[in-house]
Amino acid sequence: MPTAGYDALPRVPANHQPLTPLLFLERAAQVFPEHPAVLHAGRTLAYRELRDRCVRLAHALTRRGIGRGDTVAALLPNVPAMLESHYGVPMAGAVLNTINTRLDAGTIAYILDHGEAKAILVDKEYMPVLRAALARCSARPLVVEVDDPLAPEAARGETLGGVPYEALLAEGDPSFDWPMPRDEWDAIALNYTSGTTGRPKGVVYHHRGAHLLAVGNVLSAGLGKHPVYLWTLPMFHCNGWCFPWTICAVAGTHVCLRAVRGPDMWRLMAEHGVTHMCGAPIVMATLLGTPEAEKRPLPRRVQFVVAGAPPPEAVLAAMRAAGFAVCHVYGLTEVYGPAVVNEWHAEWEARPAAEQAALMARQGVRYLALEGLEVMDPATMRAVPADGATLGEVMMRGNVVMKGYLKDPAATEAAFAGGWFHTGDLAVRHPDGYIQLKDRSKDIIISGGENISSIEVEDVLFKHPAVALAAVVAKPDEKWGETPCAFVELKPGASATAEELIAFCRERLAHFKVPRAVVFAELPKTSTGKIQKHVLREMARAGG
């Protein structure tokens, strides 16, 4: 047959290598060895030094018996060690598990056990919560202590008796010939996300997906050579949407930011000529809410990539006036972060502000790195009409979809039913092909860019002796986008105040998961006794 000659050509090392983002750093260090790679606490790391530190980390971990398929956790803010772990850990063949620094000890303990962490890098500030987590889990990871000069003074003396991070690096050799992944399907990262069960699920990324999503970010965020990127997005969140790899792909400068504070962001943007940053709408609010006396003139327009609730018209106008260009994206942990972008058309700039805001509210079209994006009827798996009105479920397929959920084949099979990844998000498709979210089929609350499982919060409320029934839904919030609102029925003869229940939750949950409002009422139910959460959502939107 005519194709026989083509099919006979072999796949050999000369023409086929596994895709991995790790080579982005090697290239940057080779081509731009003296270019600033990392800025933090008055110190600059050039690309040659960043590369050497990452390889030292890889070698040191290897010498301590950590290798292919082992999990290395990180409980760190946006500091250089967190960036270095994105290269050094997978350069050892291991899998990086970045942990949300806002989680409670019980959840961290579960993650360490479920992921079977062999080591954990921890910042001094988070040693107390890690100490409590280690007391509750069976995992006994090597503890590597990161002493950041900008850590709170009160935390600087904390120790768990682990090895200092710099001492660990000193054990490594920068000439170490680190192993490439055997296959681009090898796991590179593990991220835990809240689900409707309340128990976090472990989302597994592979080298191929991380490489492709990083390249997709370069295109969608408009990154040229040598951008200056301010780390307002937590690196623990979907591996910082893969931007630890993205920025090195274009030999950019990582400006680390330990905590998102308005004056610090304005100062760093002005001092270092920041060109790009990412985050949830709360970061926009923090920027705009900074007192005028603490803002700095920006030397250039800054590209702000925002995910989550679409920015309202007034916020968009204020961001433009302050010197920012806004790009709206959408994604999930299961697709490495952003996989859909509101691709902006130049001619839209001539439209009225309200119309521009309506266009910006749409999630958009697929990233170049995502092969399939559809809005489907989940019962028939057929695409809904592109009429801007018919609801369907957002489905995705392609190389930037996760490998699956760690140790959870049933959840993985359900997520991939019918050959598509089921996001659980409900949307419409407009005639021009752009999708727009309308609701969530899962009861996840997104507060400040972080997922909160309503069931997890409800489980805590049910433990209070006065609570008979509890349901938690999202309540719109100007600052955070959404916050948890609890509707509670008390047991006959029992009493409790809203303040008491909020305090009860605060003792048992990460603070961002605690309800901001508690409403005492008989919960609306179906004829079969199921709580009607859609009714409660309307009540929450109306003010409870």
Secondary structure per residue as TSV (DSSP state, phi and psi in degrees):
chain	resnum	aa	ss	phi	psi
A	1	M	-	360.0	155.6
A	2	P	T	-58.9	-30.7
A	3	T	T	-80.3	-8.2
A	4	A	H	-57.2	-39.4
A	5	G	H	-64.6	-38.8
A	6	Y	H	-67.7	-45.3
A	7	D	H	-66.8	-23.3
A	8	A	T	-76.9	-13.9
A	9	L	S	-69.4	129.4
A	10	P	-	-83.3	154.2
A	11	R	-	-92.5	113.4
A	12	V	-	-130.9	165.9
A	13	P	T	-54.7	-29.5
A	14	A	T	-68.0	-27.9
A	15	N	T	-121.7	4.1
A	16	H	-	-147.6	117.8
A	17	Q	-	-128.8	147.3
A	18	P	-	-64.7	135.6
A	19	L	-	-70.6	134.9
A	20	T	-	-154.4	140.7
A	21	P	T	-75.2	-8.3
A	22	L	H	-63.5	-29.6
A	23	L	H	-73.6	-14.7
A	24	F	H	-60.1	-41.8
A	25	L	H	-68.8	-41.8
A	26	E	H	-59.9	-42.0
A	27	R	H	-66.8	-45.3
A	28	A	H	-60.7	-40.9
A	29	A	H	-68.7	-30.8
A	30	Q	H	-77.5	-41.4
A	31	V	H	-86.6	-37.3
A	32	F	S	-127.6	59.9
A	33	P	T	-60.5	-30.1
A	34	E	T	-100.6	0.0
A	35	H	S	-70.8	139.9
A	36	P	E	-59.9	122.8
A	37	A	E	-100.5	-41.0
A	38	V	E	-137.8	134.0
A	39	L	E	-120.8	125.9
A	40	H	E	-163.6	132.6
A	41	A	T	52.2	39.8
A	42	G	T	79.6	5.0
A	43	R	E	-113.4	142.6
A	44	T	E	-117.5	128.8
A	45	L	E	-104.7	123.9
A	46	A	E	-79.1	165.6
A	47	Y	H	-62.0	-35.2
A	48	R	H	-61.0	-44.0
A	49	E	H	-70.2	-40.1
A	50	L	H	-60.5	-45.3
A	51	R	H	-61.0	-44.5
A	52	D	H	-64.3	-38.5
A	53	R	H	-66.8	-38.8
A	54	C	H	-65.4	-41.9
A	55	V	H	-69.4	-37.0
A	56	R	H	-59.0	-43.2
A	57	L	H	-61.0	-45.0
A	58	A	H	-59.4	-45.4
A	59	H	H	-67.3	-41.3
A	60	A	H	-63.1	-41.6
A	61	L	H	-64.8	-40.9
A	62	T	H	-61.2	-43.5
A	63	R	H	-63.6	-26.2
A	64	R	T	-92.1	13.7
A	65	G	T	86.6	13.0
A	66	I	-	-99.1	126.9
A	67	G	-	-151.1	-149.1
A	68	R	T	-54.5	124.9
A	69	G	T	84.8	-6.1
A	70	D	-	-80.4	150.8
A	71	T	E	-100.4	131.8
A	72	V	E	-119.6	118.0
A	73	A	E	-90.5	159.6
A	74	A	E	-140.8	123.8
A	75	L	E	-116.2	80.1
A	76	L	-	-138.4	149.0
A	77	P	-	-80.8	-169.8
A	78	N	S	-79.5	76.7
A	79	V	S	-120.6	165.8
A	80	P	H	-54.0	-37.2
A	81	A	H	-61.4	-33.1
A	82	M	H	-67.7	-42.5
A	83	L	H	-63.6	-44.6
A	84	E	H	-62.9	-32.4
A	85	S	H	-67.0	-25.7
A	86	H	H	-68.2	-19.1
A	87	Y	H	-107.6	-49.7
A	88	G	H	-61.8	-39.9
A	89	V	H	-66.4	-53.6
A	90	P	H	-69.4	-21.4
A	91	M	H	-67.0	-18.6
A	92	A	T	-89.5	-1.0
A	93	G	T	88.6	-2.6
A	94	A	-	-85.9	176.6
A	95	V	E	-115.1	127.1
A	96	L	E	-87.4	126.3
A	97	N	E	-115.8	96.7
A	98	T	E	-83.8	129.2
A	99	I	-	-107.5	134.6
A	100	N	-	-57.4	120.3
A	101	T	T	-71.5	-8.3
A	102	R	T	-94.8	0.6
A	103	L	-	-75.6	157.6
A	104	D	-	-82.9	165.9
A	105	A	H	-61.5	-38.3
A	106	G	H	-63.2	-42.2
A	107	T	H	-68.6	-40.1
A	108	I	H	-62.7	-40.4
A	109	A	H	-60.6	-43.7
A	110	Y	H	-60.7	-43.9
A	111	I	H	-63.6	-43.5
A	112	L	H	-63.3	-38.7
A	113	D	H	-72.4	-48.4
A	114	H	H	-64.2	-39.2
A	115	G	T	-83.8	-6.7
A	116	E	T	54.1	52.8
A	117	A	E	-62.0	129.2
A	118	K	E	-92.5	-21.0
A	119	A	E	-152.5	157.7
A	120	I	E	-143.4	129.6
A	121	L	E	-92.2	127.4
A	122	V	E	-134.8	136.8
A	123	D	E	-80.3	149.9
A	124	K	G	-53.3	-37.3
A	125	E	G	-62.3	-28.8
A	126	Y	G	-103.5	11.7
A	127	M	H	-66.1	-38.2
A	128	P	H	-59.7	-44.0
A	129	V	H	-70.5	-33.7
A	130	L	H	-68.7	-38.0
A	131	R	H	-58.1	-44.6
A	132	A	H	-66.8	-37.0
A	133	A	H	-67.0	-43.5
A	134	L	H	-63.8	-28.6
A	135	A	T	-72.5	-15.9
A	136	R	T	-108.5	-5.3
A	137	C	-	-119.2	164.8
A	138	S	S	-90.6	-18.6
A	139	A	-	-63.6	142.3
A	140	R	-	-129.3	70.3
A	141	P	-	-74.0	155.9
A	142	L	E	-63.3	125.7
A	143	V	E	-96.7	122.6
A	144	V	E	-113.1	118.9
A	145	E	E	-97.8	120.7
A	146	V	E	-97.8	121.6
A	147	D	-	-105.9	87.3
A	148	D	-	-80.6	132.0
A	149	P	T	-62.7	-18.6
A	150	L	T	-98.9	7.9
A	151	A	S	-64.9	152.3
A	152	P	-	-53.9	138.8
A	153	E	G	-55.9	-38.0
A	154	A	G	-64.6	-22.1
A	155	A	G	-93.1	-13.0
A	156	R	T	-61.8	-26.0
A	157	G	T	-88.4	-2.5
A	158	E	-	-66.5	142.9
A	159	T	-	-155.4	148.6
A	160	L	-	-112.2	12.8
A	161	G	S	76.6	18.5
A	162	G	-	-86.5	-175.0
A	163	V	E	-86.0	132.3
A	164	P	E	-63.0	141.8
A	165	Y	H	-57.2	-45.3
A	166	E	H	-65.6	-34.0
A	167	A	H	-66.6	-37.4
A	168	L	H	-64.1	-44.3
A	169	L	H	-60.2	-35.9
A	170	A	H	-64.9	-20.2
A	171	E	T	-76.6	-16.4
A	172	G	S	-95.2	159.4
A	173	D	-	-112.9	122.8
A	174	P	T	-67.1	-12.6
A	175	S	T	-90.7	5.3
A	176	F	-	-54.3	129.9
A	177	D	-	-86.5	80.7
A	178	W	-	-64.5	145.1
A	179	P	-	-79.8	131.9
A	180	M	-	-65.5	155.5
A	181	P	-	-58.9	142.0
A	182	R	S	-63.7	-31.1
A	183	D	S	-148.7	144.7
A	184	E	T	-67.1	-10.4
A	185	W	T	-81.5	-9.4
A	186	D	S	-57.6	144.5
A	187	A	E	-69.3	139.5
A	188	I	E	-116.2	-28.2
A	189	A	E	-151.4	155.7
A	190	L	E	-130.5	123.1
A	191	N	E	-125.7	132.7
A	192	Y	E	-97.0	132.8
A	193	T	E	-127.5	146.3
A	194	S	-	-70.9	145.3
A	195	G	-	-127.5	179.4
A	196	T	T	-69.7	-14.4
A	197	T	T	-81.3	-12.5
A	198	G	S	87.0	-17.7
A	199	R	S	-95.3	129.2
A	200	P	-	-63.6	143.6
A	201	K	E	-105.8	143.2
A	202	G	E	-91.2	108.6
A	203	V	E	-89.0	125.2
A	204	V	E	-104.3	125.2
A	205	Y	E	-99.8	152.6
A	206	H	E	-116.1	166.1
A	207	H	H	-60.2	-40.5
A	208	R	H	-61.0	-47.7
A	209	G	H	-64.3	-40.8
A	210	A	H	-63.7	-40.2
A	211	H	H	-61.8	-48.8
A	212	L	H	-70.6	-39.1
A	213	L	H	-67.1	-36.5
A	214	A	H	-61.3	-42.9
A	215	V	H	-66.6	-38.4
A	216	G	H	-60.1	-38.1
A	217	N	H	-63.0	-40.3
A	218	V	H	-56.3	-43.5
A	219	L	H	-74.9	-47.2
A	220	S	H	-73.8	-31.0
A	221	A	T	-90.3	-0.9
A	222	G	T	65.8	45.5
A	223	L	-	-87.4	122.0
A	224	G	-	-94.3	-164.4
A	225	K	S	-73.6	139.7
A	226	H	S	58.3	48.3
A	227	P	-	-69.0	162.6
A	228	V	E	-116.5	112.9
A	229	Y	E	-110.1	124.8
A	230	L	E	-94.3	126.8
A	231	W	-	-83.3	74.4
A	232	T	-	-86.8	-22.4
A	233	L	S	-85.2	131.3
A	234	P	-	-62.7	132.7
A	235	M	T	-68.2	-18.2
A	236	F	T	-75.1	-14.6
A	237	H	S	-91.8	106.5
A	238	C	H	51.9	41.0
A	239	N	H	50.5	44.1
A	240	G	H	57.7	37.7
A	241	W	H	55.6	27.8
A	242	C	T	72.5	9.8
A	243	F	H	-69.5	-21.5
A	244	P	H	-57.9	-32.3
A	245	W	H	-88.3	-36.7
A	246	T	H	-58.1	-49.9
A	247	I	H	-65.1	-36.1
A	248	C	H	-70.9	-26.3
A	249	A	H	-61.6	-29.2
A	250	V	T	-114.0	21.9
A	251	A	T	50.1	47.1
A	252	G	-	-87.9	178.6
A	253	T	E	-108.5	125.3
A	254	H	E	-88.9	116.0
A	255	V	E	-99.8	107.4
A	256	C	-	-75.3	145.5
A	257	L	-	-138.1	111.2
A	258	R	S	-67.3	-39.3
A	259	A	S	-142.8	143.7
A	260	V	-	-80.8	99.0
A	261	R	-	-128.1	134.7
A	262	G	H	-51.5	-56.1
A	263	P	H	-58.0	-38.3
A	264	D	H	-65.6	-39.9
A	265	M	H	-64.7	-47.1
A	266	W	H	-62.0	-40.7
A	267	R	H	-63.8	-47.1
A	268	L	H	-66.9	-38.5
A	269	M	H	-61.2	-42.1
A	270	A	H	-72.3	-42.7
A	271	E	H	-70.2	-36.2
A	272	H	H	-110.6	2.2
A	273	G	T	64.1	46.7
A	274	V	-	-57.6	136.8
A	275	T	-	-108.8	-27.1
A	276	H	E	-143.4	150.6
A	277	M	E	-159.0	160.2
A	278	C	E	-132.6	161.7
A	279	G	E	164.5	178.8
A	280	A	-	-83.3	167.8
A	281	P	H	-56.0	-25.8
A	282	I	H	-61.1	-30.6
A	283	V	H	-68.2	-40.0
A	284	M	H	-58.5	-46.3
A	285	A	H	-61.4	-38.9
A	286	T	H	-66.0	-42.1
A	287	L	H	-61.6	-50.3
A	288	L	H	-69.9	-28.0
A	289	G	T	-84.3	-2.6
A	290	T	S	-65.5	132.9
A	291	P	-	-53.4	140.4
A	292	E	G	-53.6	-36.4
A	293	A	G	-65.1	-20.4
A	294	E	G	-103.7	0.8
A	295	K	-	-82.7	157.4
A	296	R	-	-124.9	147.9
A	297	P	-	-63.1	136.5
A	298	L	-	-89.6	131.4
A	299	P	S	-72.3	-15.3
A	300	R	S	-157.4	165.4
A	301	R	-	-71.2	136.4
A	302	V	E	-106.0	129.6
A	303	Q	E	-82.6	118.8
A	304	F	E	-109.9	115.5
A	305	V	E	-95.8	115.7
A	306	V	E	-116.2	139.1
A	307	A	E	-124.5	157.6
A	308	G	S	108.6	-147.8
A	309	A	S	-62.0	137.0
A	310	P	-	-63.5	140.4
A	311	P	-	-65.8	132.8
A	312	P	-	-68.2	164.9
A	313	E	H	-54.4	-44.8
A	314	A	H	-64.1	-37.0
A	315	V	H	-70.1	-42.2
A	316	L	H	-58.6	-44.1
A	317	A	H	-64.3	-40.7
A	318	A	H	-67.9	-37.5
A	319	M	H	-66.0	-42.9
A	320	R	H	-62.0	-43.6
A	321	A	H	-64.9	-29.4
A	322	A	H	-83.9	-6.9
A	323	G	T	106.1	24.5
A	324	F	E	-118.4	144.4
A	325	A	E	-106.2	131.1
A	326	V	E	-106.2	132.8
A	327	C	E	-122.4	122.1
A	328	H	E	-96.0	126.1
A	329	V	E	-126.2	167.5
A	330	Y	E	-146.2	142.7
A	331	G	E	-173.5	-169.3
A	332	L	E	-143.6	165.3
A	333	T	G	-55.9	-36.8
A	334	E	G	-68.0	-11.1
A	335	V	G	-122.4	33.3
A	336	Y	T	68.1	15.8
A	337	G	E	109.2	-130.3
A	338	P	E	-75.4	129.4
A	339	A	E	-131.5	-3.1
A	340	V	E	-130.8	137.2
A	341	V	E	-131.6	140.2
A	342	N	-	-80.6	84.7
A	343	E	-	-65.2	113.7
A	344	W	-	-85.1	138.4
A	345	H	-	-100.8	134.0
A	346	A	G	-57.7	-35.1
A	347	E	G	-69.4	-17.4
A	348	W	G	-68.4	-20.8
A	349	E	G	-62.1	-23.9
A	350	A	G	-83.8	-6.5
A	351	R	S	-82.4	160.0
A	352	P	-	-58.8	154.2
A	353	A	H	-56.7	-41.1
A	354	A	H	-64.8	-37.6
A	355	E	H	-70.0	-38.9
A	356	Q	H	-61.1	-41.2
A	357	A	H	-64.2	-38.4
A	358	A	H	-65.0	-38.8
A	359	L	H	-67.4	-39.9
A	360	M	H	-67.5	-24.0
A	361	A	T	-69.4	-16.1
A	362	R	S	-79.6	143.8
A	363	Q	-	-71.1	-38.1
A	364	G	B	115.5	-140.2
A	365	V	E	-124.0	168.5
A	366	R	E	-68.0	146.4
A	367	Y	-	-58.3	154.8
A	368	L	T	-61.6	-26.4
A	369	A	T	-82.4	-5.0
A	370	L	-	-106.7	125.8
A	371	E	-	-81.0	-29.7
A	372	G	E	-140.5	132.8
A	373	L	E	-139.9	119.1
A	374	E	E	-138.2	157.5
A	375	V	E	-111.8	114.6
A	376	M	E	-124.3	157.5
A	377	D	E	-78.8	113.3
A	378	P	T	-64.6	-19.8
A	379	A	T	-76.2	-37.7
A	380	T	T	-105.0	-15.1
A	381	M	T	57.8	35.4
A	382	R	E	-112.4	144.8
A	383	A	E	-64.4	140.0
A	384	V	-	-79.1	159.9
A	385	P	-	-61.7	145.0
A	386	A	S	-84.7	68.1
A	387	D	S	-115.3	2.8
A	388	G	S	71.5	9.0
A	389	A	-	-132.5	-35.9
A	390	T	-	-76.7	122.7
A	391	L	-	-79.3	144.1
A	392	G	E	-153.6	179.3
A	393	E	E	-96.5	136.8
A	394	V	E	-70.9	126.8
A	395	M	E	-125.1	144.8
A	396	M	E	-134.9	154.1
A	397	R	E	-151.3	148.6
A	398	G	S	145.7	-171.6
A	399	N	T	-79.3	-7.4
A	400	V	T	-107.7	24.2
A	401	V	S	-96.5	139.4
A	402	M	-	-51.3	161.4
A	403	K	S	-65.3	-38.1
A	404	G	E	151.6	-174.0
A	405	Y	E	-92.6	128.2
A	406	L	T	-59.7	127.0
A	407	K	T	57.8	29.2
A	408	D	-	-140.8	71.8
A	409	P	H	-63.0	-32.2
A	410	A	H	-67.1	-44.2
A	411	A	H	-66.7	-36.6
A	412	T	H	-65.4	-45.1
A	413	E	H	-62.7	-41.1
A	414	A	H	-66.0	-39.0
A	415	A	H	-66.4	-29.5
A	416	F	T	-104.9	14.9
A	417	A	G	-56.8	133.8
A	418	G	G	76.9	12.1
A	419	G	G	82.4	11.7
A	420	W	S	-131.1	151.8
A	421	F	E	-83.3	122.6
A	422	H	E	-88.5	113.2
A	423	T	E	-77.0	-24.6
A	424	G	E	81.7	1.8
A	425	D	E	-99.6	137.7
A	426	L	E	-99.3	138.2
A	427	A	E	-152.5	172.3
A	428	V	E	-119.3	159.3
A	429	R	E	-113.4	129.0
A	430	H	-	-82.2	163.1
A	431	P	T	-56.2	-28.6
A	432	D	T	-85.2	6.1
A	433	G	S	94.5	-10.8
A	434	Y	-	-74.4	137.7
A	435	I	E	-97.3	156.4
A	436	Q	E	-141.8	124.4
A	437	L	E	-69.2	143.4
A	438	K	E	-122.6	-28.1
A	439	D	E	-167.8	173.6
A	440	R	E	-115.5	134.7
A	441	S	S	-79.5	-19.7
A	442	K	S	-99.2	148.9
A	443	D	-	-87.9	57.5
A	444	I	E	-98.1	135.1
A	445	I	E	-103.2	130.0
A	446	I	E	-107.7	107.3
A	447	S	E	-117.6	116.0
A	448	G	T	60.2	29.3
A	449	G	T	87.0	-3.3
A	450	E	E	-105.6	139.8
A	451	N	E	-81.1	135.6
A	452	I	E	-125.2	124.3
A	453	S	E	-80.1	121.2
A	454	S	H	-62.9	-33.5
A	455	I	H	-67.6	-36.3
A	456	E	H	-60.6	-43.0
A	457	V	H	-68.9	-40.5
A	458	E	H	-62.0	-40.1
A	459	D	H	-59.5	-37.9
A	460	V	H	-68.2	-44.4
A	461	L	H	-60.8	-37.6
A	462	F	H	-64.3	-20.7
A	463	K	T	-77.2	-14.3
A	464	H	S	-73.1	132.7
A	465	P	T	-62.5	-19.8
A	466	A	T	-91.6	-9.3
A	467	V	E	-90.7	125.9
A	468	A	E	-94.7	-46.6
A	469	L	E	-138.2	147.4
A	470	A	E	-147.2	140.9
A	471	A	E	-140.1	135.2
A	472	V	E	-119.2	130.6
A	473	V	E	-133.6	171.7
A	474	A	E	-80.9	135.8
A	475	K	E	-115.9	125.6
A	476	P	E	-56.3	139.7
A	477	D	E	-140.7	128.3
A	478	E	T	-60.0	-38.6
A	479	K	T	-83.0	-47.7
A	480	W	T	-99.3	-4.4
A	481	G	E	88.7	-59.8
A	482	E	E	-146.8	151.1
A	483	T	E	-137.0	157.3
A	484	P	E	-70.8	135.2
A	485	C	E	-122.7	124.5
A	486	A	E	-102.3	131.7
A	487	F	E	-107.6	126.4
A	488	V	E	-130.3	135.6
A	489	E	E	-106.9	129.3
A	490	L	E	-89.5	155.7
A	491	K	-	-68.6	149.8
A	492	P	T	-54.9	128.6
A	493	G	T	83.2	-8.5
A	494	A	-	-90.1	159.9
A	495	S	-	-139.9	149.6
A	496	A	-	-165.5	148.6
A	497	T	-	-101.6	162.9
A	498	A	H	-60.2	-41.9
A	499	E	H	-62.0	-37.6
A	500	E	H	-65.6	-43.2
A	501	L	H	-69.3	-36.6
A	502	I	H	-64.4	-42.7
A	503	A	H	-64.5	-38.3
A	504	F	H	-60.4	-43.6
A	505	C	H	-68.2	-37.9
A	506	R	H	-63.2	-28.3
A	507	E	T	-75.9	-14.9
A	508	R	T	-123.8	-4.3
A	509	L	S	-133.6	157.7
A	510	A	-	-57.9	141.9
A	511	H	G	-60.7	-31.3
A	512	F	G	-70.8	-13.8
A	513	K	G	-91.1	-9.2
A	514	V	S	-73.3	134.8
A	515	P	-	-57.1	137.1
A	516	R	S	-87.2	-18.1
A	517	A	E	-142.6	144.1
A	518	V	E	-127.2	126.6
A	519	V	E	-115.9	124.2
A	520	F	E	-91.8	118.2
A	521	A	-	-164.9	160.7
A	522	E	-	-73.3	126.8
A	523	L	-	-77.4	134.5
A	524	P	-	-68.6	136.6
A	525	K	B	-134.9	156.3
A	526	T	-	-80.1	177.3
A	527	S	T	-64.7	-21.1
A	528	T	T	-95.0	4.4
A	529	G	S	92.6	3.5
A	530	K	-	-78.6	133.4
A	531	I	B	-68.9	132.6
A	532	Q	-	-89.2	90.5
A	533	K	H	-68.9	-26.2
A	534	H	H	-64.7	-32.6
A	535	V	H	-68.3	-41.8
A	536	L	H	-65.7	-35.6
A	537	R	H	-62.4	-41.4
A	538	E	H	-64.7	-38.5
A	539	M	H	-64.6	-40.4
A	540	A	H	-65.8	-40.5
A	541	R	H	-64.8	-32.0
A	542	A	T	-83.8	0.7
A	543	G	T	107.6	13.0
A	544	G	-	84.6	360.0
